């Protein structure tokens, strides 16, 4: 009999874990598996995105508050949580964009950052690692660096000659990228809202979706059924009160509609060291046989 399998998800900032794959994590925890969320930065340079929390006392204590929010979200999801320990890079704006701050995550030493994640992989020993694609899901410098660190750590963690000070080697068996708002998913929600006589928050998004914009839906290999855990996902999102406005478009679609129209969270299988046939409906597909053997 196979014991609990282990899933590690690696994210750039606190709140990313709740908007990207949270229902999947909650489902696997409920199924008796173990989940660790790794957050690369503290979100120190994030803005207050919820008007109700935009107060001087909140702005002055963002680092501490975001750590408290992350702890609540992890507890809601039933996951273990670790900080990788780096400083948020912020999202540069302007033309030309200003240089990134000294000492921030996105301009840090990649081998040193990789070693830090390798140490967590070797400690937790995940069978599956989930992160962002090469575009970072969206082109925030911390998301792109999160991708770079995660892929490098997946490749290094099982090699006894790499980072020997980081613990005994452990090789995760599958690597996935999480993919959220595909064009098909956004369009399906938009059309369902309009058909129900409701206002859609996606009208301008769809209208302005250029043909050359990357569509993550074309890359999806794995759809994990997790509709029963959408309410848990939303509760974890709302725990990040500085970042999530409860009146925002995150919550524009009734849960029953979401469960009916798009009951999955979607992923791309990038590396597999077990026999894998896509499409899949389970991040642990093919692992139970390998682990039991």
Secondary structure as GFF3:
##gff-version 3
##sequence-region A 1 293
A	DSSP	beta_strand	6	11	.	.	.	ID=ss1
A	DSSP	alpha_helix	16	19	.	.	.	ID=ss2
A	DSSP	alpha_helix	22	30	.	.	.	ID=ss3
A	DSSP	beta_strand	34	41	.	.	.	ID=ss4
A	DSSP	three_ten_helix	51	53	.	.	.	ID=ss5
A	DSSP	alpha_helix	56	60	.	.	.	ID=ss6
A	DSSP	alpha_helix	62	77	.	.	.	ID=ss7
A	DSSP	beta_strand	80	86	.	.	.	ID=ss8
A	DSSP	three_ten_helix	105	107	.	.	.	ID=ss9
A	DSSP	alpha_helix	110	124	.	.	.	ID=ss10
A	DSSP	beta_strand	128	131	.	.	.	ID=ss11
A	DSSP	alpha_helix	141	156	.	.	.	ID=ss12
A	DSSP	three_ten_helix	164	166	.	.	.	ID=ss13
A	DSSP	beta_strand	174	179	.	.	.	ID=ss14
A	DSSP	alpha_helix	183	195	.	.	.	ID=ss15
A	DSSP	alpha_helix	203	207	.	.	.	ID=ss16
A	DSSP	three_ten_helix	216	219	.	.	.	ID=ss17
A	DSSP	beta_strand	222	225	.	.	.	ID=ss18
A	DSSP	three_ten_helix	227	229	.	.	.	ID=ss19
A	DSSP	alpha_helix	230	239	.	.	.	ID=ss20
A	DSSP	three_ten_helix	249	251	.	.	.	ID=ss21
A	DSSP	alpha_helix	255	261	.	.	.	ID=ss22
A	DSSP	beta_strand	264	272	.	.	.	ID=ss23
A	DSSP	alpha_helix	287	292	.	.	.	ID=ss24
###
